[in-house]
Every structure is written in structure tokens, then in C-alpha cells.
Amino acid sequence: MTPKNHTGFTDKIRHAAAEVAAMAKHVRLNGDKISAYTAALLRARKPQMTALDNQTLGGGKTVEQKAAYALALDAVNFGSGYFELARESGVALEYAELALHLRAAFDNEGFDRPAAWAEVTPARCHDIFRIPAGAHPRLDELMVLFARHLNEAGQRIIADYAGQVANLLESAGGSAEGLAFLVGGWQGFADVADYRGISVPIYKRAQIFAADVWLSFGGTGAAAFHDMQNLTIFADNMVPHVLRHAGVLTYTPDLAARVDAGAEITAGSEEETELRAVSIHAVERMRAAAATMDGHAGITAVNLDHILWNRGYEADLIDLPRHRTLTVFY
């Protein structure tokens, strides 16, 4: 059965993002650049969907193992604001590193069960993710957050889905939006900002979990979702970075200087909410532009997110500063 009341879940994200874009003071969308940039991006970068990385998303053989790995990974899929602290401390904290360490714990250390997540401690997270205790106080705090989010995921699966992540997928009723809605109701995935009195839902990690499940299962079986087109981008600090340097977004001089200096942009601040929400709206505009182009009528925001995310790792952009925010949402 499809989750009750999930209809319109991502429409609310799009609507709020458009409201923020119209009111934004710190981040401007240059709409006149959308069409040309979208066309150039799609000509230069194919395929539209990243291939499944068997080292990070290919964990497990059974439905339950695959689903459990995707959920555990996205329960801790945050910490980009801590990357520079980690580098300064000689610690590897990038997504690929964390995913590989989690995969090893799943394969070799009995961490493939929600019951194990429900009881995991910060000290165990230090061990699993190879983050030495005491390397930096903020990294110690991050492992506390990792443990807290894994605890919640394990406890919710035990309490609501008879201890089986596969039951969570079944409850989504073949809907990516429905799956994002279900986990978006958990505290650790409840990614909603307040912007000048407006509630701005973003739900980056809830949506990327649905997309990761879809990738892991190849869009078949429990992940044969009929509505991948309903998801928005996974708004973090990479897409605004790419769009800024493409001229699609312009930051105010003050915000640009702070980002370039590596200053912390406070989670939930006007600036941080605009960076994410205006990026969502920009990509929705890009998707509309792509729909008018030959061969791209069916492109989704997820397709564009993957293209833009990979663009950010290319040589001319990877070493330029992205905005840095200490947050549990990306």
C-alpha cells in the first residue's frame, strides 16, 4: 500500500524553493542563463545517470541486505562541513571512504542488521569509520551524531517494520516519493528550514535514500519505482557550487567572500537556506528547459543532480571552495 498523505510531498519542496528564490537576498538566480547552460551541460555530459558503484552501493546479495546497506549509508550521509577539519587532522572523511568502511562492517563485522545500529555507540562509530578518537573535538561530535542517526534508523525499523528494511520498501508501494516521505518523518531525516517565517522542506537525505535504493536494485523488484521524476535534486553544497561557477547563480559579495574564505555558513541561516533552495529551483528550471530539447524530454532532477555532482569533481572546480556548513543534512 502506498503511504497515506505522501501525495504532494515533493511538490511542497518545489513550491517552497520557488518562494525562497523569489525572496532571496543573498543568492540570485540568473534565469537568462538557464537554457544555454542546460543545453551545453547535456551535450557534454552523458550518461544522464551515474553508474552503480559496486563498492559503495552494491553491498549485499539479498533484498534485505541491499536495502539495509542503503539505509545505513544514508543515515550517516552527512558531514561535508567537517571535511576541511578532517583533512587538517589527517583523517579521511569523504563519502567514498565512509561508504567503503561501512561496507566492510556490513560484510565482515555483523553490522548488517538494524538491531546492531540500534545499539551502536560513538566509540564503535570511531572504529567502523576509522576516525581516531581525539583527532579533533568536532570529529568526535560527528561520531556522536553518526551513532544517534544509526540508533534511530535501527530503532524505527525494529519498531515499525518488524526489524526488516525490506518491509519499509514494501510499505512505499512502488513509490520513490512515498519512500522519501516515510523516512522523512524520522527526526534524523527531517530536513526542514525556517526562512523568514516560511517553512522550507528540503529532505535531501530522505530523497537520496529513495534514489540510492533505486540504483542499488537497478529499478527492479522492491525498487521498481514509478515516480522517480517526482524527486528533486539532493540539495547540499555541491550543486550551488557548480551553478555559481557556471554563472547560473550569483552570490552577494559578502557571501561570496565568506564561502571563498572557508568561513562557516550557519545551518538554517538565511544564506544557507537560500543556497540550497535556490539551487532546487534552478534545477527545476533546467529540467523544464531540457524538456524542450531533442532527446531530453524525460530527464529528471535526479539525472541533473548526478550530472552536476560529477561536474563538481572535475579538475577546474574540485579545488575551489564550496560553502561549508556543519549540519546533519549533507
VEXKOLKOL-296135 format. One line per 3 residues: number of its first residue (from 1); for each residue x, y, z of C-alpha. Coordinates in steps of 0.001 Angstrom, whole numbers. Last residue first. Example, Ala and Ser with C-alpha at 12.3 -4.5 7.8 and 13.67 -1.06 7.14 Angstrom:
<sites>
2	13670,-1060,7140 | 12300,-4500,7800
</sites>
This chain:
<sites>
330	24508,16945,3997 | 21531,17076,6413 | 23359,16627,9714
327	24874,20088,9527 | 28150,21938,9949 | 28068,24200,6915
324	30861,24949,4466 | 30081,26623,1140 | 32205,25212,-1646
321	35794,26335,-2097 | 37519,25764,-5451 | 39695,22648,-5551
318	37157,20449,-7330 | 36090,23023,-9886 | 38610,23077,-12767
315	39629,19443,-12286 | 36182,17866,-12409 | 34536,16849,-9132
312	31817,19484,-9351 | 30775,18165,-12763 | 30077,14825,-11095
309	27559,16482,-8786 | 26060,18435,-11694 | 25461,15312,-13790
306	24095,13358,-10829 | 21756,16201,-9857 | 20594,16558,-13458
303	19559,12904,-13635 | 17869,13169,-10222 | 16017,16267,-11408
300	14618,14127,-14185 | 15184,13997,-17948 | 12257,12615,-19915
297	12178,15192,-22706 | 15940,15081,-23233 | 16375,13716,-26744
294	15533,16947,-28571 | 15314,19889,-26196 | 12044,21278,-24819
291	12117,19044,-21734 | 15656,20252,-21036 | 14354,23766,-20319
288	11837,22447,-17812 | 14589,20411,-16158 | 16806,23479,-16000
285	14037,25468,-14311 | 13653,22667,-11770 | 17431,22792,-11428
282	17326,26485,-10573 | 14503,25951,-8076 | 16486,23338,-6180
279	19575,25568,-6283 | 17530,28483,-4928 | 16526,26238,-2025
276	20028,25099,-1128 | 21969,28356,-1240 | 18923,30263,20
273	18676,28105,3136 | 22371,28607,3838 | 22190,32369,3443
270	19040,32772,5515 | 20567,30688,8292 | 19438,27118,8904
267	22970,25786,9271 | 25435,28627,9733 | 27760,29337,6840
264	31212,28572,8262 | 34028,30561,6736 | 36049,28797,4052
261	37466,32069,2714 | 35789,31574,-668 | 32432,30994,1017
258	32823,34110,3161 | 33877,36247,211 | 30982,35017,-1923
255	28520,35709,899 | 29767,39272,1304 | 29921,39964,-2428
252	26330,38704,-2880 | 26214,35297,-4543 | 25322,34835,-8202
249	23751,31630,-9505 | 23596,30477,-13132 | 27065,31905,-13774
246	28590,28465,-14313 | 30794,28994,-11260 | 27714,29562,-9132
243	25863,26611,-10628 | 28699,24244,-9725 | 28943,25493,-6128
240	25158,25580,-5741 | 25092,21901,-6818 | 27900,20837,-4481
237	26839,22260,-1099 | 23743,20119,-477 | 20382,19898,-2191
234	19611,16375,-3365 | 17776,17380,-6524 | 14014,16968,-6605
231	12097,13685,-6737 | 8865,13394,-8723 | 10526,12002,-11859
228	11406,8863,-9928 | 7674,8149,-9935 | 7002,4545,-10943
225	9506,2989,-8552 | 10603,-547,-9320 | 12637,-541,-6107
222	11159,-3641,-4453 | 11686,-5536,-7686 | 13541,-3502,-10288
219	14983,-6,-10634 | 18521,-1373,-10769 | 18179,-2589,-7201
216	21071,-479,-5882 | 20180,2447,-8113 | 16551,2585,-6956
213	17664,2152,-3342 | 20092,5029,-3809 | 17338,7197,-5309
210	14990,6555,-2382 | 17824,7236,56 | 18689,10388,-1889
207	15180,11655,-1224 | 15308,11172,2541 | 18851,12588,2600
204	17929,15849,869 | 14615,16444,2639 | 14252,20074,1523
201	11159,21437,3288 | 11081,25243,3625 | 8619,26511,6224
198	8191,30248,5641 | 8518,32730,8524 | 11599,34433,7137
195	13075,31073,6172 | 12513,28176,8564 | 14280,25040,7407
192	13075,21448,7024 | 15319,18371,6768 | 13539,15813,8925
189	15879,12886,8122 | 17223,12310,11647 | 13841,13045,13213
186	12035,10400,11180 | 9110,11580,9075 | 11385,11996,6069
183	11863,8218,6251 | 8259,7638,5165 | 8036,10568,2749
180	11216,9517,938 | 9703,6055,478 | 6453,7530,-808
177	8293,9774,-3256 | 10163,6763,-4581 | 6826,4960,-4957
174	6435,1223,-5513 | 4140,854,-2520 | 6425,2549,0
171	5390,-60,2568 | 7276,-2704,600 | 10469,-673,929
168	9985,-410,4694 | 9331,-4165,4849 | 12670,-4744,3109
165	14276,-2796,5966 | 13310,-5700,8235 | 13168,-5446,12037
162	9416,-5933,12211 | 8817,-2738,10213 | 7643,-147,12748
159	9508,-859,15984 | 12572,-2676,14639 | 12925,-424,11591
156	12432,2649,13754 | 15013,1506,16313 | 17640,771,13687
153	17177,4109,11935 | 17159,5977,15252 | 20337,4329,16501
150	22043,4970,13162 | 21232,8661,13481 | 22469,8882,17068
147	25642,6934,16308 | 26502,9218,13401 | 25771,12268,15565
144	28131,11076,18300 | 30683,10351,15567 | 30320,13950,14386
141	30949,15270,17901 | 34265,13374,17985 | 35045,14942,14627
138	34311,18366,16138 | 36689,17667,19032 | 39538,16831,16617
135	41753,13738,16370 | 40554,12801,19856 | 39031,9491,18818
132	40559,8272,15576 | 38067,8227,12701 | 38325,4818,11011
129	34636,4719,10061 | 33816,1495,11910 | 36129,2186,14856
126	35010,5756,15524 | 31446,4546,15032 | 32021,1930,17738
123	33122,4672,20142 | 30036,6715,19242 | 27896,3736,20247
120	25848,1309,18150 | 22801,-202,19870 | 20071,460,17307
117	22585,3,14507 | 23223,-3612,15538 | 19489,-4347,15760
114	19087,-2894,12273 | 21224,-5786,10976 | 24154,-5607,8550
111	26746,-4645,11169 | 27947,-8200,11706 | 31636,-7334,11351
108	32791,-8694,7997 | 30445,-7730,5174 | 28451,-4993,6864
105	31480,-3515,8659 | 33423,-3616,5385 | 30579,-1844,3568
102	30531,819,6270 | 34247,1396,5735 | 33728,1614,1977
99	30866,4078,2347 | 32849,6266,4745 | 35774,6441,2337
96	33549,7192,-652 | 31755,9970,1233 | 34947,11805,2194
93	36107,11650,5817 | 39759,10598,5612 | 41609,11924,8680
90	44923,13806,8728 | 43615,16374,11222 | 43700,19251,8723
87	41932,16990,6241 | 39272,16163,8846 | 38685,19809,9714
84	38336,20521,5986 | 35794,17725,5567 | 33634,18718,8559
81	31135,20745,6574 | 30667,17734,4312 | 29437,15755,7333
78	26374,13916,6072 | 25384,10534,4643 | 25165,8844,8040
75	21578,7541,7834 | 22139,7386,4085 | 24656,4575,4465
72	22529,2706,6994 | 19519,2886,4690 | 21399,1784,1576
69	23023,-1111,3442 | 19732,-2307,4862 | 18024,-2284,1480
66	20793,-4313,-144 | 20955,-6803,2724 | 17176,-7208,2876
63	16798,-7758,-851 | 19553,-10359,-734 | 23062,-10029,-2132
60	24641,-7244,-89 | 26552,-4077,-846 | 26416,-2617,-4320
57	26049,988,-3250 | 29617,1865,-2283 | 31919,-717,-3834
54	29504,-1681,-6584 | 29315,1888,-7838 | 26102,1950,-9834
51	26520,4040,-12937 | 25666,7732,-12763 | 22552,8746,-14621
48	22434,11189,-17527 | 25017,9278,-19498 | 26378,11612,-20730
45	27947,15012,-20164 | 28908,17488,-22866 | 25673,17961,-24782
42	23617,17912,-21587 | 25708,20614,-19952 | 25709,22844,-23020
39	21934,22645,-23378 | 21379,23308,-19688 | 23753,26284,-19744
36	22043,27824,-22771 | 18556,27422,-21293 | 19315,28567,-17755
33	21398,31673,-18447 | 18503,34137,-18623 | 17260,32859,-15266
30	20178,34320,-13351 | 19177,33034,-9917 | 20363,35354,-7164
27	21722,34222,-3797 | 21964,36584,-785 | 18662,38437,-713
24	16265,35708,-1817 | 12543,36477,-1977 | 11680,34967,-5371
21	14163,32113,-4913 | 12699,31382,-1467 | 9202,31113,-2885
18	10406,28864,-5731 | 12105,26584,-3207 | 8906,26449,-1148
15	6882,25343,-4180 | 9428,22737,-5225 | 9614,21222,-1746
12	5830,21232,-1427 | 5606,19436,-4767 | 7953,16844,-3251
9	5403,15676,-677 | 2439,16326,-2981 | 948,12897,-2420
6	2520,11358,702 | -734,11501,2641 | -1037,7751,3176
3	1943,5602,2229 | 1275,3467,-871 | 0,0,0
</sites>
